């Protein structure tokens, strides 16, 4: 007996991302993407000291060190600098390795591939997964073009960074949470390759009584750590802890590129605040973020979409170490919030704030340098405020139509 073909998922008219002038918008988005490509090619070809790999040299160099059986050398600044220079073909500056040894296990297969192929897979595979996830959240024909035209997506590509991977793991794990606790837990624990983005995940799982997913998360974390100790040894962990101490001191001393960071502590430091004040401000933000996430995730009447958005936005806001490319995490969060807005109506100023949020990576560095302050946490906090307000409306029964939207889309 033949199985009936699946019906193509289409948003009802009231949920279309754009109702009018869709062809014109499609052409505009394609034009933006073409401009990105042209700019990138000209940037690479414009000078002999522009490597297409950019920050990726650190990931490939660290993967090579794992392959060579000297993983602990990834935390040796002179050693990894030499490897990066060899890969780039010139002195591209040092990109220190501050990731935990578990990340070395994750990226080790890259060293088995030629650098250019590894670079392409590093960017395109997680980007493709992220696009599929966003298309699942907002199944509109313009979704793919909107994602590719988002400024922060281009920023991450130019940097050769891991924003796509972080967003895909985070959003993918949250999407799988109601469907498969094991896969969800393992995806979310893999996000801990970047620990600063994963702080709130176990709290959310515990508050939401997702005990099976939490058990898989804890088992996966233990597994990653034990495996790294068995394969890479304790020396790698020792190098990691020493590197964290060095990185913290470097940031507080102003050695890091503070205008390119998106944290509360960077805003305080850029404004001339003392390191202790930056630490206090960041700690307060982390406590507030944890309280917000626990408060939202423990409410059963709030839909998963809004919970997911709150968790992802709060995770960016409380991160003690985050750069512009990490703002890719806003894309799935904003997709969930846009789903609510498209069905129940937009709140005042909501669309403008979301547009500014996804464009932060383009203009805030110059603005931050000019005003000696970081705007990113303010914009991200406003986005979180909109998400929390929607949670409040839902808890008060004022968004009763939202559940029907979720059923239609899913």
C-alpha positions in Angstrom: 0.0 0.0 0.0 1.5 3.3 -1.1 2.0 5.9 1.5 0.2 9.2 0.7 2.7 12.0 0.0 3.3 14.4 2.8 1.6 17.7 2.5 3.8 20.7 2.0 3.8 22.8 5.1 2.6 26.4 4.3 1.9 29.2 6.7 -1.7 30.5 6.5 -2.0 34.0 5.1 -1.9 35.7 8.4 1.4 34.0 9.2 3.3 34.9 6.0 6.5 36.7 6.8 5.6 39.2 4.1 2.2 39.5 2.5 2.8 42.3 0.0 5.6 42.8 -2.5 7.1 39.4 -1.9 8.8 39.3 -5.4 10.4 42.7 -4.7 11.7 41.6 -1.3 13.0 38.3 -2.8 15.0 40.3 -5.3 16.3 42.7 -2.6 17.4 39.7 -0.4 19.2 38.1 -3.4 20.9 41.4 -4.1 22.1 41.7 -0.5 23.5 38.2 -0.7 25.3 39.0 -3.9 26.8 42.1 -2.4 28.1 39.9 0.5 29.8 37.6 -2.0 31.3 40.4 -4.0 32.6 42.2 -0.8 34.1 38.9 0.5 35.9 38.2 -2.7 37.2 41.7 -2.9 38.3 41.6 0.7 40.2 38.4 0.2 41.8 39.5 -3.1 42.4 43.1 -2.0 45.6 42.4 -0.1 48.1 39.6 0.4 47.5 39.7 4.1 43.9 38.7 4.1 43.5 35.0 4.7 40.1 33.4 3.8 40.5 31.3 7.0 40.6 34.3 9.4 39.8 32.9 12.9 39.5 29.3 11.5 43.3 29.1 11.6 43.1 28.5 15.3 40.6 25.7 15.0 42.6 23.9 12.2 45.9 24.4 14.0 44.5 23.0 17.2 43.0 20.0 15.3 46.5 19.4 13.8 48.0 19.3 17.2 45.5 16.7 18.4 46.3 14.6 15.3 50.0 14.9 16.1 49.5 13.7 19.6 50.4 16.9 21.3 47.0 18.4 22.1 48.3 20.2 25.2 50.4 22.5 22.9 47.2 24.1 21.6 47.2 26.0 24.9 50.8 27.1 24.3 50.5 30.6 22.8 53.9 30.6 20.9 53.3 27.1 19.6 49.8 27.7 18.2 50.9 31.1 16.8 53.6 29.3 14.7 51.0 26.8 13.5 48.6 29.6 12.6 51.3 31.5 10.6 52.1 28.4 8.7 48.5 27.8 7.8 47.8 31.4 6.8 51.0 31.9 4.9 51.9 35.1 6.8 51.8 36.5 10.4 48.1 36.8 10.8 48.4 37.7 14.5 47.8 35.3 17.3 44.4 33.6 17.9 44.9 31.9 21.3 43.1 28.7 22.1 40.8 29.1 25.1 38.3 26.3 24.4 38.1 23.2 26.7 39.7 19.9 25.7 36.3 18.5 24.8 36.3 21.0 21.9 39.5 19.5 20.7 37.8 16.1 20.3 34.9 17.8 18.4 37.2 19.5 15.9 39.9 16.8 15.6 38.5 15.3 12.3 39.1 18.6 10.6 42.9 17.9 10.5 42.2 14.8 8.3 41.1 17.1 5.5 42.9 19.7 3.4 42.6 23.2 5.0 40.3 24.7 2.3 37.9 21.7 2.4 37.9 21.7 6.2 37.1 25.4 6.1 34.2 24.9 3.8 32.7 22.0 5.8 33.3 24.0 9.1 31.1 26.8 7.8 28.7 25.3 5.3 27.6 22.1 7.2 26.4 23.9 10.4 25.0 26.8 8.3 22.9 24.3 6.3 21.7 22.7 9.5 20.8 26.1 10.9 18.8 27.0 7.8 16.9 23.7 8.0 16.1 24.4 11.7 14.9 28.0 11.0 12.9 26.7 8.1 11.3 24.3 10.5 10.4 27.1 12.9 9.2 29.5 10.2 8.2 27.5 7.1 8.0 30.4 4.7 9.5 30.4 1.2 11.5 33.5 2.1 13.1 32.0 5.2 16.2 30.7 3.5 17.0 34.1 1.8 16.3 36.0 5.0 18.7 33.9 7.0 21.5 34.2 4.3 20.9 38.0 4.1 21.1 38.5 7.9 24.2 40.6 8.6 25.4 38.5 11.5 25.4 35.4 9.2 27.8 37.2 6.9 29.9 38.4 9.9 30.4 34.9 11.1 31.4 33.7 7.6 34.0 36.5 7.3 35.4 35.6 10.7 35.4 31.8 9.9 33.9 31.3 13.4 31.6 28.9 15.1 28.4 30.9 15.4 26.5 28.6 13.0 27.5 25.6 15.0 26.5 27.0 18.3 23.1 28.2 17.0 22.4 24.9 15.2 23.2 22.8 18.3 21.3 25.1 20.6 18.1 25.5 18.5 18.3 21.9 17.3 18.4 20.6 20.8 15.5 22.7 21.9 13.4 21.6 18.9 14.1 18.0 19.7 13.3 18.4 23.4 9.5 17.4 23.1 10.3 14.7 20.6 13.4 12.8 21.7 15.0 13.5 25.1 18.2 11.6 24.3 19.0 13.5 21.1 18.0 16.8 22.7 20.2 16.2 25.7 23.2 15.2 23.6 22.8 18.1 21.2 22.6 20.6 24.1 25.6 19.1 25.9 27.6 19.4 22.8 27.0 23.1 23.0 29.2 23.0 26.1 32.1 23.1 23.7 31.6 26.8 24.3 30.8 26.7 28.1 29.8 30.3 28.4 26.8 29.7 26.2 25.6 26.6 28.0 25.4 27.8 31.6 21.6 28.1 31.6 20.8 24.9 29.8 20.8 22.5 32.8 18.8 25.1 34.8 16.2 25.3 32.1 15.9 21.5 31.8 15.6 21.2 35.6 13.0 24.0 35.9 11.0 22.5 33.0 11.1 19.1 34.6 12.8 17.7 31.5 14.5 15.1 33.6 15.3 12.6 30.9 17.0 15.2 28.8 18.8 16.5 31.8 20.1 13.0 32.6 21.3 12.7 29.0 22.9 16.1 29.3 24.8 15.1 32.4 25.8 11.7 31.0 27.0 13.4 27.9 29.0 15.9 29.8 30.7 13.2 31.9 31.3 11.3 28.7 33.0 14.2 26.9 35.2 14.9 30.0 36.2 11.3 30.5 36.9 10.8 26.9 39.1 13.9 26.7 41.0 12.8 29.8 41.6 9.3 28.3 42.7 10.6 24.8 44.2 14.0 25.5 45.4 13.7 29.1 45.2 16.0 32.1 47.8 18.3 30.6 45.2 19.7 28.2 42.8 20.5 31.0 45.6 22.2 32.9 46.4 24.3 29.9 42.7 25.2 29.5 42.4 26.4 33.1 45.6 28.4 32.8 44.3 29.9 29.5 41.0 31.0 31.1 42.9 32.8 33.8 45.1 34.5 31.2 42.1 35.4 29.0 40.2 37.0 31.9 43.2 39.1 32.8 43.8 40.1 29.2 40.2 41.2 28.8 40.2 43.2 32.0 43.5 44.8 31.0 42.0 46.0 27.7 44.1 43.7 25.6 41.0 42.2 24.0 39.0 43.9 21.3 36.3 45.3 23.6 34.3 47.1 21.0 33.8 43.8 19.2 32.4 42.0 22.3 28.8 41.8 23.3 29.0 41.3 27.0 28.0 43.4 30.0 31.5 43.3 31.4 32.9 44.6 28.1 30.5 47.5 28.3 31.7 48.4 31.8 35.4 48.1 30.8 34.9 50.1 27.6 33.2 52.8 29.6 36.3 53.0 31.8 35.0 51.0 34.7 37.3 49.0 37.0 37.7 45.3 36.5 36.0 44.5 39.8 33.0 46.5 38.7 32.8 44.6 35.4 32.9 41.3 37.3 30.2 42.4 39.6 28.0 43.6 36.7 28.5 40.4 34.8 27.8 38.3 37.9 24.6 40.2 38.6 23.5 39.7 35.0 24.2 36.0 35.2 22.0 35.7 38.4 19.2 37.7 36.8 19.4 35.6 33.6 19.2 32.4 35.6 16.3 33.7 37.6 14.4 34.7 34.5 15.0 31.4 32.7 14.0 29.3 35.8 10.9 31.5 36.2 9.8 31.0 32.6 10.7 27.4 32.2 8.8 26.3 35.3 5.5 27.6 33.9 3.8 24.9 32.1 1.2 27.2 30.5 3.9 29.1 28.5 4.5 27.5 25.1 7.8 25.9 24.2 8.5 28.4 21.5 8.6 31.3 23.9 10.6 29.3 26.5 13.2 28.5 23.8 13.5 32.2 22.8 13.9 33.3 26.4 16.6 30.7 27.0 18.6 31.5 23.9 18.5 35.3 24.3 19.3 35.1 28.0 22.2 32.8 27.3 23.8 35.4 25.1 23.1 38.2 27.6 24.7 36.4 30.5 27.7 35.1 28.6 30.9 36.5 30.2 32.8 36.0 26.9 31.0 36.7 23.6 31.8 38.3 20.4 29.8 39.6 17.4 29.7 36.2 15.7 28.0 34.7 18.7 25.0 36.8 18.0 24.0 34.2 15.4 22.2 32.6 18.3 19.7 35.4 18.1 18.4 34.1 14.7 16.5 31.1 16.0 15.3 33.0 19.0 14.0 35.8 16.8 12.3 33.2 14.6 10.3 31.9 17.5 9.4 35.4 18.5 8.5 36.4 15.0 6.1 33.4 14.9 4.3 34.8 17.8 4.3 38.3 16.4 3.0 37.1 13.0 0.1 35.3 14.4 -1.0 37.5 17.4 0.2 40.9 16.2 3.4 42.9 16.8 4.1 44.8 19.9 5.0 48.5 19.6 8.6 48.8 18.2 9.1 45.1 18.2 10.0 44.7 14.5 12.5 47.6 14.7 14.3 46.1 17.7 14.6 42.7 16.1 16.0 44.3 12.9 18.5 46.2 15.0 19.4 43.1 16.9 20.3 41.0 13.8 22.3 44.0 12.4 24.4 44.6 15.5 27.4 42.9 14.0 27.6 45.5 11.2 27.5 48.8 13.0 28.2 48.4 16.7 31.9 48.1 16.6 32.4 51.6 15.1 29.6 53.0 17.4 31.1 51.3 20.5 34.5 52.8 19.8 33.0 56.2 19.3 30.9 56.3 22.4 33.1 54.1 24.6 30.3 51.8 25.5 28.9 48.5 24.2 25.3 48.8 22.9 24.9 45.1 22.3 23.8 44.1 25.8 21.2 46.9 25.8 19.6 45.7 22.6 19.7 42.1 23.6 18.1 43.0 26.9 15.3 44.7 25.1 14.7 41.6 22.9 14.6 39.6 26.1 12.1 42.1 27.5 9.8 41.6 24.5 10.0 37.8 25.0 9.2 38.1 28.7 6.3 40.3 27.9 4.9 37.8 25.5 5.3 35.1 28.2 3.4 37.3 30.6 0.6 37.8 28.0 0.4 34.1 27.4 0.3 33.3 31.1 -2.5 35.8 31.5 -4.5 34.2 28.7 -4.2 37.1 26.3 -2.6 35.1 23.5 -5.0 32.3 23.3 -4.6 32.0 19.5 -0.9 31.2 19.8 -1.4 27.5 20.4 -3.4 27.2 17.1 -0.5 28.8 15.3 1.9 26.3 16.7 -0.3 23.4 15.7 -0.6 24.8 12.1 3.1 25.2 11.7 4.0 21.9 13.2 
